[in-house]
């Protein structure tokens, strides 16, 4: 859904009223925040805005719910290998697929103690 997500992000609803229809996404109302949830996405972070600085365009949010489709769970936990998450590289303006586990948080550093 990279192209669809990018399209929704770069297209203003002020100028394109039917941008969601053009993206092919289906929206439903979140139970946790005043925002829609995209049904086609396997994982959604539902956030409330804490603050926004217009000068720096810095947005701070609070995650109030994580919704995950059962198809991406292993033993009740989100399994990144089942849905190929991506991240945004703000320096080069690319989307990068996240891959292999390279370490164990809160464990690997203990080797240096």
NUZA-321798 format. One record per residue (C-alpha): residue in one letter; x, y, z. Coordinates in steps of 0.05 Angstrom, whole numbers, padded with zeros to 5 digits, always signed. Each point is the difference from the previous one (the first is absolute). Example, Ala and Ser with C-alpha at 12.3 -4.5 7.8 and 13.67 -1.06 7.14 Angstrom:
! residues 2
A+00246-00090+00156/S+00027+00069-00013/
! end
This chain:
! residues 113
X+00000+00000+00000/X+00060+00047-00008/X-00027+00039-00059/X-00069+00006+00033/X+00028+00025+00066/X+00047+00049-00035/X-00058+00026-00043/X-00044+00012+00061/X+00059+00036+00035/X+00017+00046-00059/X-00071+00016-00021/X-00041+00052+00037/X-00074-00015+00012/X-00009+00076-00008/X+00018-00008-00074/X-00021-00072-00013/X-00064-00017+00037/X-00001-00073-00023/X+00073-00016+00016/X-00019-00060+00043/X-00043-00029-00056/X+00056+00011-00049/X+00048-00036+00047/X-00045-00061+00003/X+00001+00001+00076/X-00060-00015+00045/X-00007+00042+00063/X-00036-00015+00065/X-00006+00043+00062/X+00051-00014+00055/X-00028-00019+00068/X+00059+00034+00034/X+00014+00066-00035/X-00038+00049-00044/X+00030-00026-00065/X-00013-00054-00051/X+00035-00068-00003/X+00021-00028-00068/X-00029-00070-00004/X+00050-00025-00053/X+00061+00012+00045/X+00021-00058+00044/X+00024+00045+00057/X-00023+00069+00022/X+00027+00046+00054/X-00057+00043+00026/X+00026+00066+00029/X-00023+00063+00034/X+00035+00065-00015/X+00038+00027+00060/X+00031+00060-00034/X+00017+00029-00068/X+00053+00054-00014/X-00018+00036-00065/X+00069+00031-00004/X+00038-00066+00001/X-00059-00043-00025/X+00014-00046+00058/X-00059-00042+00022/X+00000-00037+00067/X-00052-00054+00010/X-00020-00051+00052/X-00015-00071-00024/X-00065-00021+00033/X-00012-00065-00038/X+00036-00048-00046/X-00047-00040-00045/X+00029-00062-00034/X-00033-00051-00046/X+00003-00071+00028/X+00038-00021-00063/X+00063+00037+00024/X+00000-00028+00071/X+00042-00056+00028/X-00018-00022+00071/X-00042+00063+00007/X+00057+00047-00018/X+00012+00040-00063/X+00049-00038-00044/X+00036+00047-00049/X+00019-00058-00045/X-00073-00011-00015/X-00016+00069-00028/X+00065+00032-00025/X-00002+00067+00035/X+00031+00061-00033/X+00029+00064+00027/X+00011+00069-00031/X+00072+00024-00012/X-00008+00075+00008/X+00071+00014-00024/X-00006-00034-00068/X-00076+00001-00006/X-00007-00075-00008/X-00042-00054+00031/X+00042-00056+00028/X-00023-00070+00015/X+00019-00023+00070/X+00033-00067+00003/X+00041-00046+00043/X+00007+00003+00075/X+00071+00025+00016/X-00001-00001+00075/X-00040-00009+00063/X-00022+00065+00035/X+00017+00006+00074/X+00044-00062-00005/X+00058+00009-00048/X+00028+00060+00038/X+00007-00042+00063/X+00060-00034-00032/X+00039+00065+00011/X-00016+00006+00075/
! end
